[in-house]
């Protein structure tokens, strides 16, 4: 039985395999990038964000924590108005719940930095991750005029970063397409020409 008739059918098979195997794209919450800086949007304002695992490396990261262990999160407040507002930071286990406050959020919270005003415009928080998995970082901002902004961003700890999964699947699909193409070519070379 022929696996593939030509390159086009191999590419189509690989494309279908990739389309059905690729996970749904996850929104990275309020996290974005600005000239190689990690930016977290809270209401109309921005916080610059970096994570570090100093025991392993001096490299900063945004979305995915490379390994379990001591991790430091550093926030720099981009707008001056944030320096007069209370902020807290919470790390929650990603259980699929959307609540970031209340009893449901408290049950899945693994670390918490209580609300405080940061007049110098920077704060940091260290936490030791003992288990790999999916987590959510939540920054809550409360202002003197009743502002209440919540910025949340999902991240993984100690695993293949979710943001790279589609690229890994694409590489596997391309490899499969090439293998099927070469298998079909060698199958054609082994056939004798038909006479009518």
LINUR-V246171 format. One line per field, one symbol per residue. phi: phi as a letter, one per 30 degrees, with the letter a starting at -180 (. if undefined). psi: psi as a letter, one per 40 degrees, with the letter a starting at -180 (. if undefined). burial: b if it has 9 or more other C-alpha atoms within 8 Angstrom, else e. A space follows every 50 residues. Layout:
BEGIN
phi=???
psi=???
burial=???
END
This chain:
BEGIN
phi=.ddbdaeddddddddddddddddddcdcicdbbbhicdbccbidcbbdbb bbbddcacddbcdcdeadkdbccbbcddcddddccdbbbbcbddcjdcdc bjdddddcdcabcddaccddibabbcbcdcbdlcbbcbcccbcdcidbcb cbbdacbiadeedceeddddddddddddddddddddddddddddcc
psi=hhdididddddddddddddddhihhhhfbehaihfeihhhhhbeiihhhi iigdddiehiicdhhdiiahhhhhhhhdidddeeihiihhhihheeiehe iadddddeheihhiiihgdeeiiihhihhehiahihhhhhhhiefeihhh hihiiihfahhdeedddddddddddddddddddddddddeiiiii.
burial=eeebeeeebbbebbbebbeeebeeeeebebbbeeeebbbbbbeebbbbbb bbbbeeeeeebbebbeebebbbbbbbbbbeebbbbbbbbbbbbbeeeeee eeebbeebbeebeeeebbeebbeeeeeebeebbbbbbbbbbbbeeeeebb bbbbbbbbbeeeeebbeebbeebbebbbebbebbeebeeeeeeeee
END
